[in-house]
Structure formats: C-alpha cells, structure tokens
Amino acid sequence: MHTQVLKLDDAAAADRAIALAAEHIRHGRLVAFPTETVYGLGANALDADAAAKIFEAKQRALNDPLIVHVADLEVGPLAEVRLLSAIVKQLTEAFWPGPLTLVLPKRESIPPIVTAGGDKVAIRMPNHPVALALIKRAGVPIAAPSANRFGHVSPTTAQHVLDDLDGRIDLVLDGGPTTIGVESTVLDVTVNPPMILRPGGITREQIEQVLGVTLAVRRPSSFVSHLPSPGLLEKHYAPAAQLLIVKDVDALGANHAALTAMRKKVGLLLLDNQREACQTLAGPHFVLGNTLEDVARHIYAGLRSLDSAHVDTILITQIPDTGIGEAIADRLKRASSR
C-alpha cells in the first residue's frame, strides 16, 4: 500500500491535512512533514511504541537518538527548562524557532528509546508554519529524524520522502522544497563551554556572537557505541554513487578524465561559476547555485538527482569551511566516507 500524500495548496487544504496528520500522530502513526531544514519523519515523542516505528521504518540503528520537536517553550519536555541556565534562555530567544537543536537534560516524560538510552535529549523548535501547526494540533512533542532511509541522503522534498519510504509510513504533508536544505545545528548546553555536536543551519559564528564564548566541537570519530546526538555517524547522508571531493576545477577535470577512461559514468555537482569550465565534460551536471546558502539548499537534491541518473561517481570541489559552509563540508565529508 502506498503512503498517502497531501498537498497544502491553500489554507483550507492545509488545515484539513494538518488536522488529519495530528490525528495520526496522536494515534501512534508516522507522518512526514516539512521543516525549514529537511523533511522530518514524526511520531509522538511521549509514546515509546510510536517512536519505535520510526526506527523500523527508517531501518535506523537504535543507538542513534531522535530530535524532539516542540512548538512551545512552556509545555512538554521544555517546561521549566529555561530556568536551567541563562545560556538556554539566550539561545532560545536568539534562534528559536529555527535550525538550532539544544541537547538538554532528559525529563522522565521522554521514553528512553527517543534518547537511545541516554540521559540527555535533543530538542528544537522548527521555523516552519506546517511543522509548528502540526505540533500544536497534535498536542504532543514530535520526535522526528530526517524522513529517509537510514544513512541515505536527507530529503528536501516530499518526493524524496516517497523515494525512500513509500509504503513504510502513513502520511506525507507536501509543503514544497525546504528552504535551508541542511539539518539543524546540534549544540550540547549541558557542558561548559557549550559543544557543537553537528554543524548546521545556525552557524558557529552566530552562536559565538550571541554567547560571547568560543565553542568546542566534538567530531564523529570520537564516538563508538552510544551517540549523544543524532547525525554523528562517520558515514552518513550518502548517495549510492561514490562521492569524490576534489581541490578545484582543474582537479575535477583531471579526475573526470581518469574515471571516464575507466568507463565510469561521472556526474558533476557544480557552482554557477564552474559551469563554463566544465561544459565539455560528459555526464549529467547539477548546478547548485552561487552562494553557500544556495549550495546548502540544493546539495541533497543534487546528490539524489545524480543518483537517479545512475552515475558511478559524483565529483564536487571543496566547499569553504566557514559559515554554513562548515555544515555543507561536514555532510560531504561523511557522504564520501567509505
């Protein structure tokens, strides 16, 4: 049986769709929905059986915790949390709703499966009208990792969700393409100084400016079994094709020549200013745009598009490791891991 897809074409259609989706959430079912970052696969975060369905549908490892999405600072798992520290108050006032996930002490209401058995919980308030309306209408916090097969490229459209999970989940709310395109930044505020566990849609520089401190960064390779946050595996966000990150356009051309000589089908992920230099190179090209924000918005769609063209190898040049480029470079590094 195929997954139901509801388009949010107008206010009335959106209201009906969100009402049905909220009913699904309350009854322990799975709903994919748009956020500003990627599409999430949601279930009632207070229902262990519902959360277990997320792991089953995604074929997700049980040691990889889920992010809990909220729409209100004063209810559910966030009740009284702003009293814990001035830092939490600063961050929520500056960045919520938005693509910042805070790792906080776990409350008893959150089932252990959501936190992979850990004593901390990852929480964020998405900056998307559909996501916020769904959480409010459901009346419960929603646990939601990305709505894709575990380890695969994250989804930024409803079609991406269906490509991975059609028939495995109950409903998809189609809110069109997401606007940021890479996942939220995950920040552990239970340690001093706060530690970035995953770079994302809010940049390190933005957080440091608000807090007035230099943030620590914990790398995926330092984790073995229990993960304190989602999105920390060394190999993740990966296309079926081999992804190669090269230094510059000259290296891209040289690698393309070597691979095609080996009868490999090669796809290219390009910036606008690389198009002309690469126009004679055979194989499908996907243009990401001009700015780092453009690249973030389109990188997952580009990887999926070239995969659908059945290329053997995808080539891309290095992305500057500053601003949101830090998140893009992080995703590409792990997507290229073998």
C-alpha positions as CSV (number, residue, x, y, z in Angstrom):
1,M,0.0,0.0,0.0
2,H,1.3,3.4,-0.9
3,T,1.8,6.3,1.5
4,Q,-0.8,9.0,1.4
5,V,0.4,12.4,0.2
6,L,-1.5,15.6,1.0
7,K,-0.6,18.8,-0.8
8,L,-1.0,22.0,1.1
9,D,-2.3,24.1,-1.9
10,D,-4.4,26.6,0.1
11,A,-5.3,27.4,3.6
12,A,-8.4,25.2,3.7
13,A,-6.5,22.2,2.3
14,A,-3.6,22.8,4.7
15,D,-5.9,22.9,7.7
16,R,-7.6,19.6,6.7
17,A,-4.3,17.9,6.1
18,I,-2.7,19.1,9.3
19,A,-5.8,18.0,11.3
20,L,-5.5,14.5,9.8
21,A,-1.8,14.4,10.4
22,A,-2.2,15.4,14.0
23,E,-4.7,12.6,14.4
24,H,-2.2,10.2,13.0
25,I,0.4,11.4,15.5
26,R,-1.9,11.1,18.5
27,H,-2.7,7.5,17.4
28,G,0.9,6.4,17.2
29,R,1.3,6.6,13.5
30,L,4.1,8.1,11.3
31,V,3.8,11.4,9.5
32,A,6.5,13.0,7.3
33,F,6.3,16.8,7.3
34,P,8.4,19.8,6.1
35,T,10.6,21.9,8.2
36,E,12.9,24.7,7.2
37,T,15.9,22.3,7.1
38,V,14.8,18.9,5.7
39,Y,11.6,16.8,5.9
40,G,11.2,15.1,9.2
41,L,9.6,11.7,10.0
42,G,7.4,12.4,13.0
43,A,5.8,10.3,15.8
44,N,4.6,11.1,19.3
45,A,7.7,11.7,21.3
46,L,6.0,10.6,24.5
47,D,4.9,7.2,23.1
48,A,7.7,4.6,23.1
49,D,5.9,2.3,20.7
50,A,5.3,5.2,18.2
51,A,9.0,6.2,18.4
52,A,10.0,2.5,17.8
53,K,8.1,2.7,14.4
54,I,10.5,5.5,13.3
55,F,13.5,3.2,13.8
56,E,11.7,0.4,12.0
57,A,10.6,2.5,9.0
58,K,14.0,4.1,8.5
59,Q,15.9,0.9,9.5
60,R,17.7,3.2,11.9
61,A,20.2,2.0,14.5
62,L,18.8,2.1,18.0
63,N,21.9,3.8,19.4
64,D,21.1,6.9,17.3
65,P,18.8,9.2,19.2
66,L,16.0,11.3,17.8
67,I,15.4,15.1,17.9
68,V,12.2,16.1,19.8
69,H,10.4,19.0,18.1
70,V,8.3,21.4,20.1
71,A,6.2,24.5,19.4
72,D,6.0,26.0,22.9
73,L,8.7,26.8,25.4
74,E,6.5,26.3,28.4
75,V,5.0,22.9,27.9
76,G,6.1,19.3,27.5
77,P,9.8,18.4,27.6
78,L,10.7,22.1,27.7
79,A,8.7,23.0,30.8
80,E,10.9,24.9,33.2
81,V,14.0,24.2,31.0
82,R,14.7,27.9,30.5
83,L,15.2,28.2,34.2
84,L,18.2,25.8,34.0
85,S,20.6,28.3,32.6
86,A,21.0,31.8,31.2
87,I,22.6,30.2,28.1
88,V,19.5,28.3,27.2
89,K,17.4,31.5,27.6
90,Q,19.9,33.4,25.3
91,L,19.8,30.8,22.7
92,T,16.1,30.2,22.5
93,E,15.5,33.9,22.4
94,A,18.0,34.4,19.6
95,F,17.4,31.3,17.4
96,W,14.0,29.7,18.1
97,P,12.1,28.9,16.2
98,G,14.9,28.0,13.9
99,P,17.5,25.4,12.9
100,L,19.2,25.0,16.3
101,T,18.9,21.9,18.3
102,L,19.8,22.0,22.0
103,V,21.0,19.0,23.9
104,L,19.5,19.3,27.4
105,P,18.9,17.0,30.5
106,K,16.3,14.4,29.7
107,R,12.9,14.6,31.5
108,E,11.2,11.5,32.7
109,S,8.3,12.0,30.2
110,I,10.6,11.2,27.3
111,P,10.9,7.4,26.7
112,P,14.5,6.0,26.7
113,I,14.2,4.9,23.1
114,V,14.0,8.5,22.0
115,T,17.4,9.3,23.6
116,A,19.0,5.9,22.8
117,G,19.0,5.2,26.5
118,G,21.0,8.4,27.3
119,D,20.3,10.9,30.0
120,K,20.2,13.9,27.5
121,V,17.6,14.9,25.0
122,A,17.9,16.9,21.8
123,I,15.2,19.5,21.3
124,R,14.4,22.1,18.8
125,M,11.6,24.4,17.7
126,P,11.3,24.3,13.8
127,N,10.8,27.6,11.9
128,H,8.1,26.3,9.5
129,P,4.4,27.0,9.7
130,V,3.4,23.5,8.8
131,A,5.7,21.9,11.4
132,L,4.6,24.3,14.1
133,A,0.9,23.9,13.3
134,L,1.2,20.1,13.3
135,I,2.9,20.0,16.7
136,K,0.3,22.4,18.2
137,R,-2.6,20.5,16.7
138,A,-1.2,17.1,17.8
139,G,-0.8,18.5,21.4
140,V,2.4,16.5,22.0
141,P,6.1,17.0,21.2
142,I,7.0,15.2,18.0
143,A,10.2,13.1,17.7
144,A,11.4,13.4,14.1
145,P,14.7,12.5,12.4
146,S,15.0,13.1,8.7
147,A,12.4,11.2,6.6
148,N,14.7,8.9,4.6
149,R,16.3,5.5,4.8
150,F,18.9,5.5,7.5
151,G,22.3,6.7,6.3
152,H,20.9,7.9,2.9
153,V,20.8,11.4,1.5
154,S,18.3,13.6,3.5
155,P,15.0,14.6,1.8
156,T,14.2,18.2,0.9
157,T,11.0,17.5,-1.0
158,A,8.0,15.2,-0.5
159,Q,9.1,13.2,-3.5
160,H,12.4,12.4,-1.8
161,V,10.5,11.1,1.2
162,L,8.4,8.8,-1.1
163,D,11.5,7.6,-2.9
164,D,12.8,6.2,0.3
165,L,9.8,5.4,2.5
166,D,6.7,4.9,0.3
167,G,4.6,2.2,1.9
168,R,6.5,2.3,5.1
169,I,4.9,5.4,6.7
170,D,1.3,6.6,6.9
171,L,1.2,10.1,5.5
172,V,3.4,12.8,3.9
173,L,2.5,16.5,4.2
174,D,3.8,18.1,0.9
175,G,4.9,21.6,1.8
176,G,7.2,22.0,-1.2
177,P,11.0,22.2,-1.1
178,T,12.7,23.1,2.1
179,T,14.4,26.5,2.4
180,I,17.7,25.8,4.2
181,G,18.4,22.3,3.0
182,V,20.8,21.0,5.6
183,E,19.9,19.8,9.1
184,S,19.9,21.8,12.3
185,T,23.0,22.7,14.3
186,V,23.2,20.5,17.4
187,L,24.6,22.2,20.5
188,D,25.2,20.5,23.8
189,V,24.5,23.1,26.5
190,T,25.0,20.6,29.4
191,V,28.7,21.2,29.2
192,N,30.8,24.3,29.6
193,P,31.6,25.8,27.2
194,P,28.7,24.5,25.0
195,M,29.8,21.9,22.4
196,I,28.8,21.7,18.8
197,L,27.9,18.1,18.1
198,R,26.8,18.7,14.5
199,P,27.2,21.9,12.4
200,G,24.1,23.0,10.6
201,G,21.7,25.8,9.7
202,I,22.8,28.1,12.5
203,T,26.5,28.9,12.1
204,R,29.2,28.6,14.7
205,E,29.9,32.3,14.3
206,Q,26.2,33.3,15.0
207,I,26.1,31.2,18.2
208,E,29.5,32.5,19.4
209,Q,28.4,36.1,18.8
210,V,25.3,35.6,21.0
211,L,27.0,33.7,23.8
212,G,30.3,35.6,23.7
213,V,32.3,32.3,24.1
214,T,34.3,30.1,21.8
215,L,32.5,26.8,21.2
216,A,34.1,23.4,21.5
217,V,33.5,20.9,18.6
218,R,33.2,17.2,19.0
219,R,34.0,15.1,16.0
220,P,32.0,12.0,14.9
221,S,35.1,9.7,15.1
222,S,35.3,10.1,18.9
223,F,32.0,8.1,19.3
224,V,31.9,4.4,19.5
225,S,28.6,2.9,20.7
226,H,26.2,5.4,22.4
227,L,25.6,8.6,20.4
228,P,24.6,11.6,22.4
229,S,23.0,13.3,19.4
230,P,21.6,12.4,16.0
231,G,23.6,12.8,12.8
232,L,27.0,11.9,14.3
233,L,28.0,8.7,12.3
234,E,31.2,8.9,10.3
235,K,29.4,7.6,7.2
236,H,26.0,9.3,6.7
237,Y,24.0,11.4,4.2
238,A,25.4,9.1,1.5
239,P,24.4,8.7,-2.1
240,A,24.6,5.3,-3.8
241,A,27.3,6.6,-6.1
242,Q,30.8,7.2,-4.9
243,L,31.3,10.8,-3.9
244,L,34.7,12.4,-4.5
245,I,35.6,15.8,-3.2
246,V,38.5,17.4,-5.2
247,K,40.5,20.6,-4.7
248,D,39.4,22.8,-7.6
249,V,38.1,22.8,-11.2
250,D,41.4,21.6,-12.6
251,A,41.4,18.6,-10.3
252,L,37.7,18.0,-11.1
253,G,38.6,17.8,-14.9
254,A,41.6,15.5,-14.2
255,N,39.5,13.1,-12.1
256,H,36.7,13.2,-14.7
257,A,39.2,12.2,-17.4
258,A,40.7,9.4,-15.3
259,L,37.3,8.0,-14.3
260,T,35.8,8.1,-17.8
261,A,38.9,6.4,-19.2
262,M,37.9,3.6,-16.7
263,R,34.4,3.5,-18.3
264,K,32.9,5.1,-15.2
265,K,29.8,7.3,-15.6
266,V,30.5,10.5,-13.9
267,G,28.1,13.2,-12.5
268,L,29.2,16.7,-11.5
269,L,27.9,19.0,-8.7
270,L,28.9,22.5,-9.8
271,L,28.8,26.1,-8.7
272,D,27.4,28.6,-11.2
273,N,30.9,30.0,-11.8
274,Q,32.2,26.5,-12.6
275,R,29.7,25.7,-15.4
276,E,31.5,27.2,-18.3
277,A,34.8,25.5,-17.5
278,C,33.1,22.1,-17.2
279,Q,30.6,22.4,-20.1
280,T,32.6,20.0,-22.3
281,L,32.8,17.2,-19.6
282,A,30.5,14.3,-20.4
283,G,27.8,13.2,-18.0
284,P,25.0,14.8,-16.1
285,H,25.6,18.2,-14.4
286,F,23.7,19.6,-11.4
287,V,24.2,23.3,-10.7
288,L,24.0,24.2,-7.0
289,G,23.9,28.0,-7.4
290,N,26.2,30.9,-6.5
291,T,26.3,31.2,-2.7
292,L,26.9,28.8,0.2
293,E,23.2,29.3,1.1
294,D,22.3,28.1,-2.4
295,V,24.6,25.1,-2.1
296,A,23.1,24.2,1.3
297,R,19.6,24.4,-0.2
298,H,20.4,22.2,-3.2
299,I,23.1,19.8,-2.2
300,Y,20.8,16.9,-1.2
301,A,18.6,17.4,-4.3
302,G,21.8,17.4,-6.4
303,L,23.1,14.1,-4.9
304,R,19.7,12.5,-5.3
305,S,19.4,13.7,-8.9
306,L,22.8,12.3,-9.9
307,D,22.0,9.1,-8.2
308,S,18.8,8.8,-10.2
309,A,20.9,9.3,-13.4
310,H,22.8,6.1,-12.3
311,V,26.2,7.6,-12.2
312,D,29.1,5.6,-10.7
313,T,30.9,8.6,-9.3
314,I,29.9,12.1,-8.3
315,L,32.6,14.9,-8.3
316,I,32.4,18.2,-6.4
317,T,35.1,20.7,-5.5
318,Q,35.8,21.6,-1.9
319,I,33.4,23.9,-0.1
320,P,34.8,26.7,2.1
321,D,34.6,25.6,5.8
322,T,33.1,28.9,7.0
323,G,29.6,30.0,7.9
324,I,27.0,27.4,6.7
325,G,29.9,26.0,4.6
326,E,31.0,24.2,7.7
327,A,27.8,22.2,7.7
328,I,28.0,21.5,4.0
329,A,31.6,20.4,4.2
330,D,30.6,18.2,7.2
331,R,27.8,16.5,5.2
332,L,30.0,16.0,2.1
333,K,32.9,14.5,4.1
334,R,30.6,11.9,5.7
335,A,28.7,11.3,2.4
336,S,32.1,10.5,0.8
337,S,33.2,8.2,3.6
338,R,33.6,4.5,2.6
